[in-house]
Amino acid sequence: MFDTFLSAHWENLIMANYAVSPDLLIPYLPNGVQLDMFENKIYVSLVGFMFNKTSLFNVPIPFFGTFEEINLRFYVKKVEGNNIKRGVVFVNETVPHKSVAWLANKLYKEHYIAIPTKSKIEITTPSKNIDYQWKINNDWNHLAVNAAKEDLQMQEGSIEEFIFEHYYVYTKINNELSQEYKVNHPRWLVNKVIDYSVNCDFKSMYGEDFSFLRNNQPDSVFVAQGSSVTVKWKRTKF
């Protein structure tokens, strides 16, 4: 019987975080979970990272094992008695391979699309430069940072901890039915962001509801080193 569906290394994660009205996210909220907040603010995050050493059911993917992913996500929690499961909901996820997008949509009911992507990552002694790009409507968008190379522990109770420490994924299948699965990874180390640049056509990527973000500066931008991750085959519908 299958146990682990996916294993990979997620590396050099960038999170550009925007505070938004909760009303914006209600139509995207799966049944049975509620919006999670930090210091009374609701956030969406534009995320870029590298998928490396990807395997499905412990079988390496030789041609599609390394690629960029760009996604827009927000933060939720599911309360089960005294237990609180903190998770994310993806508005949309972008990868360069149609086969990867098809498989994720088919098996996990996610919202993947396949468009051209590219990246440039330069790590030197004092700093790291990370630049993720994706092409939509013949224009290259980007999410880029210059960050210190030194790896730091996340502070307890910090917004960095809030953004990164959500381990469940919730998907809205329809207005009544939701799905839950868990992503397993250790607590990540972070890097201090020195400078950043965001150029995203939010309307074309994520719809009219999110178009206003194109003219907004993020409230914060974080970088995490990343780690190996696993996604179990088990999915729970509720």
C-alpha positions as a Markdown table, in Angstrom:
| # | Residue | x | y | z |
|---|---|---|---|---|
| 1 | Met | 0.0 | 0.0 | 0.0 |
| 2 | Phe | 1.3 | 3.5 | -0.9 |
| 3 | Asp | 2.4 | 5.6 | 2.0 |
| 4 | Thr | 4.4 | 8.6 | 0.7 |
| 5 | Phe | 3.1 | 10.1 | -2.5 |
| 6 | Leu | 5.7 | 12.8 | -3.0 |
| 7 | Ser | 9.2 | 13.5 | -1.7 |
| 8 | Ala | 11.4 | 16.4 | -2.8 |
| 9 | His | 13.7 | 19.1 | -1.7 |
| 10 | Trp | 12.0 | 22.6 | -1.5 |
| 11 | Glu | 14.8 | 25.1 | -1.7 |
| 12 | Asn | 15.3 | 28.9 | -1.5 |
| 13 | Leu | 11.7 | 29.8 | -0.7 |
| 14 | Ile | 10.6 | 33.4 | -1.1 |
| 15 | Met | 7.3 | 34.6 | 0.6 |
| 16 | Ala | 6.0 | 38.1 | -0.2 |
| 17 | Asn | 3.1 | 38.7 | 2.2 |
| 18 | Tyr | 0.2 | 41.0 | 1.8 |
| 19 | Ala | -2.4 | 41.9 | 4.4 |
| 20 | Val | -5.9 | 41.7 | 3.0 |
| 21 | Ser | -9.5 | 42.0 | 4.0 |
| 22 | Pro | -11.0 | 38.7 | 5.2 |
| 23 | Asp | -14.0 | 39.3 | 2.9 |
| 24 | Leu | -11.6 | 38.8 | -0.1 |
| 25 | Leu | -10.9 | 35.2 | 0.9 |
| 26 | Ile | -14.3 | 34.0 | 2.0 |
| 27 | Pro | -15.3 | 32.7 | -1.5 |
| 28 | Tyr | -12.1 | 30.6 | -1.6 |
| 29 | Leu | -12.4 | 29.2 | 2.0 |
| 30 | Pro | -13.0 | 25.5 | 2.2 |
| 31 | Asn | -15.9 | 24.3 | 4.3 |
| 32 | Gly | -14.9 | 23.3 | 7.8 |
| 33 | Val | -11.9 | 25.6 | 8.2 |
| 34 | Gln | -11.5 | 29.2 | 9.3 |
| 35 | Leu | -9.2 | 32.0 | 8.4 |
| 36 | Asp | -6.0 | 32.1 | 10.5 |
| 37 | Met | -4.5 | 35.5 | 11.4 |
| 38 | Phe | -1.4 | 37.0 | 12.9 |
| 39 | Glu | -1.9 | 40.0 | 15.2 |
| 40 | Asn | -5.4 | 40.5 | 13.8 |
| 41 | Lys | -4.3 | 40.5 | 10.2 |
| 42 | Ile | -5.2 | 38.2 | 7.4 |
| 43 | Tyr | -2.4 | 37.4 | 4.9 |
| 44 | Val | -2.0 | 36.1 | 1.4 |
| 45 | Ser | 1.5 | 35.1 | 0.2 |
| 46 | Leu | 3.0 | 35.1 | -3.2 |
| 47 | Val | 5.5 | 32.3 | -3.1 |
| 48 | Gly | 8.4 | 31.2 | -5.2 |
| 49 | Phe | 10.7 | 28.2 | -4.7 |
| 50 | Met | 12.6 | 25.4 | -6.3 |
| 51 | Phe | 11.4 | 21.8 | -6.5 |
| 52 | Asn | 14.5 | 19.5 | -6.6 |
| 53 | Lys | 15.1 | 15.8 | -6.4 |
| 54 | Thr | 11.4 | 15.1 | -6.9 |
| 55 | Ser | 10.1 | 11.5 | -6.6 |
| 56 | Leu | 6.6 | 10.1 | -6.8 |
| 57 | Phe | 5.9 | 6.9 | -4.8 |
| 58 | Asn | 9.7 | 6.8 | -4.1 |
| 59 | Val | 10.4 | 6.7 | -7.9 |
| 60 | Pro | 12.7 | 9.6 | -9.1 |
| 61 | Ile | 11.3 | 11.7 | -12.0 |
| 62 | Pro | 14.3 | 11.9 | -14.4 |
| 63 | Phe | 13.1 | 14.8 | -16.7 |
| 64 | Phe | 10.7 | 16.7 | -14.5 |
| 65 | Gly | 12.4 | 16.4 | -11.1 |
| 66 | Thr | 13.7 | 20.0 | -10.9 |
| 67 | Phe | 11.5 | 23.0 | -11.6 |
| 68 | Glu | 10.2 | 26.3 | -10.2 |
| 69 | Glu | 6.8 | 26.7 | -8.5 |
| 70 | Ile | 5.0 | 30.0 | -8.0 |
| 71 | Asn | 1.8 | 30.0 | -5.9 |
| 72 | Leu | -0.6 | 32.3 | -4.1 |
| 73 | Arg | -1.8 | 31.0 | -0.8 |
| 74 | Phe | -3.6 | 32.1 | 2.4 |
| 75 | Tyr | -3.7 | 30.8 | 5.9 |
| 76 | Val | -6.4 | 28.8 | 7.7 |
| 77 | Lys | -6.9 | 26.6 | 10.7 |
| 78 | Lys | -9.1 | 23.6 | 11.5 |
| 79 | Val | -10.2 | 23.2 | 15.1 |
| 80 | Glu | -10.8 | 19.7 | 16.3 |
| 81 | Gly | -11.6 | 19.8 | 20.0 |
| 82 | Asn | -8.4 | 21.0 | 21.8 |
| 83 | Asn | -6.3 | 20.4 | 18.6 |
| 84 | Ile | -5.7 | 23.1 | 16.1 |
| 85 | Lys | -4.4 | 22.2 | 12.7 |
| 86 | Arg | -2.8 | 25.2 | 10.9 |
| 87 | Gly | -2.7 | 25.0 | 7.2 |
| 88 | Val | -2.8 | 26.8 | 3.9 |
| 89 | Val | -5.2 | 27.1 | 0.9 |
| 90 | Phe | -3.8 | 27.6 | -2.6 |
| 91 | Val | -5.6 | 30.1 | -4.8 |
| 92 | Asn | -3.4 | 28.8 | -7.7 |
| 93 | Glu | -0.1 | 27.0 | -8.2 |
| 94 | Thr | 2.1 | 27.4 | -11.3 |
| 95 | Val | 4.7 | 25.0 | -12.6 |
| 96 | Pro | 6.4 | 24.7 | -16.0 |
| 97 | His | 5.3 | 21.1 | -16.8 |
| 98 | Lys | 1.8 | 20.3 | -18.0 |
| 99 | Ser | 2.2 | 16.7 | -16.8 |
| 100 | Val | 3.0 | 17.8 | -13.2 |
| 101 | Ala | 0.0 | 20.2 | -13.2 |
| 102 | Trp | -2.3 | 17.6 | -14.6 |
| 103 | Leu | -1.2 | 15.0 | -12.0 |
| 104 | Ala | -1.6 | 17.4 | -9.0 |
| 105 | Asn | -5.0 | 18.6 | -10.2 |
| 106 | Lys | -6.2 | 15.0 | -10.8 |
| 107 | Leu | -5.0 | 13.4 | -7.6 |
| 108 | Tyr | -5.2 | 16.3 | -5.1 |
| 109 | Lys | -7.9 | 18.5 | -6.6 |
| 110 | Glu | -5.6 | 21.5 | -6.6 |
| 111 | His | -5.5 | 24.5 | -8.9 |
| 112 | Tyr | -2.4 | 24.1 | -11.0 |
| 113 | Ile | -1.6 | 25.7 | -14.3 |
| 114 | Ala | 1.5 | 25.2 | -16.5 |
| 115 | Ile | 3.3 | 28.2 | -18.0 |
| 116 | Pro | 7.0 | 28.9 | -18.7 |
| 117 | Thr | 9.2 | 29.6 | -15.7 |
| 118 | Lys | 12.9 | 30.2 | -15.1 |
| 119 | Ser | 15.1 | 31.1 | -12.2 |
| 120 | Lys | 18.5 | 32.4 | -11.4 |
| 121 | Ile | 20.1 | 31.7 | -8.0 |
| 122 | Glu | 23.5 | 33.0 | -7.0 |
| 123 | Ile | 25.0 | 32.2 | -3.6 |
| 124 | Thr | 28.2 | 34.0 | -2.6 |
| 125 | Thr | 30.0 | 34.4 | 0.7 |
| 126 | Pro | 28.1 | 37.4 | 2.0 |
| 127 | Ser | 24.7 | 37.0 | 0.3 |
| 128 | Lys | 22.3 | 35.0 | -1.9 |
| 129 | Asn | 20.4 | 36.4 | -4.9 |
| 130 | Ile | 17.3 | 34.5 | -5.9 |
| 131 | Asp | 15.1 | 35.4 | -8.9 |
| 132 | Tyr | 12.0 | 33.5 | -10.0 |
| 133 | Gln | 10.3 | 34.4 | -13.2 |
| 134 | Trp | 7.2 | 33.2 | -15.0 |
| 135 | Lys | 5.6 | 34.2 | -18.3 |
| 136 | Ile | 2.0 | 35.2 | -18.6 |
| 137 | Asn | 0.4 | 37.1 | -21.5 |
| 138 | Asn | 3.9 | 37.2 | -23.2 |
| 139 | Asp | 5.3 | 39.2 | -20.2 |
| 140 | Trp | 7.9 | 37.9 | -17.7 |
| 141 | Asn | 6.8 | 38.4 | -14.1 |
| 142 | His | 9.3 | 38.0 | -11.3 |
| 143 | Leu | 9.8 | 37.6 | -7.5 |
| 144 | Ala | 13.4 | 38.3 | -6.5 |
| 145 | Val | 15.4 | 38.9 | -3.4 |
| 146 | Asn | 18.8 | 39.8 | -2.2 |
| 147 | Ala | 19.3 | 38.2 | 1.2 |
| 148 | Ala | 22.1 | 37.5 | 3.7 |
| 149 | Lys | 23.7 | 34.1 | 3.4 |
| 150 | Glu | 23.7 | 33.5 | 7.1 |
| 151 | Asp | 21.1 | 31.0 | 8.2 |
| 152 | Leu | 19.0 | 32.1 | 11.3 |
| 153 | Gln | 16.5 | 30.4 | 13.5 |
| 154 | Met | 13.0 | 31.8 | 13.4 |
| 155 | Gln | 12.0 | 33.6 | 16.5 |
| 156 | Glu | 9.2 | 32.1 | 18.6 |
| 157 | Gly | 5.9 | 34.0 | 18.0 |
| 158 | Ser | 7.2 | 35.9 | 15.0 |
| 159 | Ile | 5.4 | 36.6 | 11.8 |
| 160 | Glu | 8.1 | 34.5 | 10.0 |
| 161 | Glu | 7.0 | 31.5 | 12.2 |
| 162 | Phe | 3.4 | 32.2 | 11.4 |
| 163 | Ile | 4.0 | 32.3 | 7.6 |
| 164 | Phe | 6.2 | 29.2 | 7.5 |
| 165 | Glu | 4.8 | 27.0 | 10.2 |
| 166 | His | 1.6 | 25.8 | 8.5 |
| 167 | Tyr | 1.8 | 22.1 | 7.7 |
| 168 | Tyr | -1.6 | 21.1 | 6.4 |
| 169 | Val | -3.1 | 21.9 | 3.0 |
| 170 | Tyr | -6.9 | 22.4 | 2.6 |
| 171 | Thr | -8.7 | 22.3 | -0.7 |
| 172 | Lys | -12.2 | 23.4 | -1.5 |
| 173 | Ile | -13.7 | 20.6 | -3.7 |
| 174 | Asn | -17.1 | 22.2 | -3.7 |
| 175 | Asn | -19.2 | 24.3 | -1.3 |
| 176 | Glu | -19.8 | 21.3 | 1.0 |
| 177 | Leu | -16.8 | 19.1 | 0.6 |
| 178 | Ser | -13.2 | 19.8 | 1.6 |
| 179 | Gln | -10.0 | 17.9 | 1.5 |
| 180 | Glu | -7.0 | 17.8 | 3.9 |
| 181 | Tyr | -3.4 | 16.5 | 3.5 |
| 182 | Lys | -0.2 | 17.1 | 5.3 |
| 183 | Val | 3.2 | 18.3 | 4.2 |
| 184 | Asn | 6.0 | 17.1 | 6.4 |
| 185 | His | 9.3 | 19.0 | 6.9 |
| 186 | Pro | 11.5 | 20.2 | 9.7 |
| 187 | Arg | 11.4 | 23.8 | 11.0 |
| 188 | Trp | 13.2 | 25.9 | 8.4 |
| 189 | Leu | 16.1 | 28.3 | 8.8 |
| 190 | Val | 15.6 | 31.8 | 7.4 |
| 191 | Asn | 17.8 | 34.5 | 5.8 |
| 192 | Lys | 17.6 | 38.2 | 6.4 |
| 193 | Val | 16.2 | 40.0 | 3.3 |
| 194 | Ile | 18.2 | 43.0 | 2.3 |
| 195 | Asp | 16.2 | 44.0 | -0.8 |
| 196 | Tyr | 13.4 | 42.6 | -3.0 |
| 197 | Ser | 11.5 | 43.1 | -6.2 |
| 198 | Val | 8.0 | 42.0 | -7.1 |
| 199 | Asn | 6.4 | 42.3 | -10.5 |
| 200 | Cys | 3.3 | 40.2 | -10.7 |
| 201 | Asp | 0.3 | 40.5 | -13.0 |
| 202 | Phe | -2.1 | 39.4 | -10.2 |
| 203 | Lys | -5.2 | 39.8 | -12.4 |
| 204 | Ser | -4.0 | 37.5 | -15.1 |
| 205 | Met | -2.5 | 35.0 | -12.7 |
| 206 | Tyr | -5.2 | 34.9 | -9.9 |
| 207 | Gly | -8.2 | 36.8 | -11.2 |
| 208 | Glu | -9.9 | 40.1 | -10.7 |
| 209 | Asp | -10.3 | 39.7 | -7.0 |
| 210 | Phe | -6.5 | 39.9 | -6.5 |
| 211 | Ser | -5.7 | 42.5 | -9.2 |
| 212 | Phe | -5.3 | 45.3 | -6.6 |
| 213 | Leu | -2.2 | 43.6 | -5.2 |
| 214 | Arg | -0.2 | 44.6 | -8.3 |
| 215 | Asn | -0.1 | 48.2 | -7.0 |
| 216 | Asn | 0.6 | 47.3 | -3.4 |
| 217 | Gln | 3.9 | 46.7 | -1.7 |
| 218 | Pro | 4.1 | 43.6 | 0.4 |
| 219 | Asp | 3.9 | 44.0 | 4.1 |
| 220 | Ser | 6.9 | 41.7 | 4.5 |
| 221 | Val | 9.2 | 39.5 | 2.4 |
| 222 | Phe | 10.9 | 36.4 | 3.8 |
| 223 | Val | 13.4 | 33.8 | 2.6 |
| 224 | Ala | 13.7 | 30.3 | 4.0 |
| 225 | Gln | 16.5 | 27.8 | 3.2 |
| 226 | Gly | 14.1 | 25.0 | 2.8 |
| 227 | Ser | 14.6 | 21.2 | 3.3 |
| 228 | Ser | 13.4 | 17.8 | 2.2 |
| 229 | Val | 9.7 | 17.4 | 2.3 |
| 230 | Thr | 7.2 | 14.6 | 2.0 |
| 231 | Val | 3.5 | 14.4 | 1.3 |
| 232 | Lys | 1.7 | 11.3 | 2.4 |
| 233 | Trp | -0.7 | 9.6 | 0.1 |
| 234 | Lys | -3.5 | 9.7 | 2.7 |
| 235 | Arg | -6.0 | 12.4 | 2.0 |
| 236 | Thr | -9.0 | 13.2 | 4.2 |
| 237 | Lys | -12.3 | 14.5 | 2.9 |
| 238 | Phe | -14.7 | 16.1 | 5.3 |
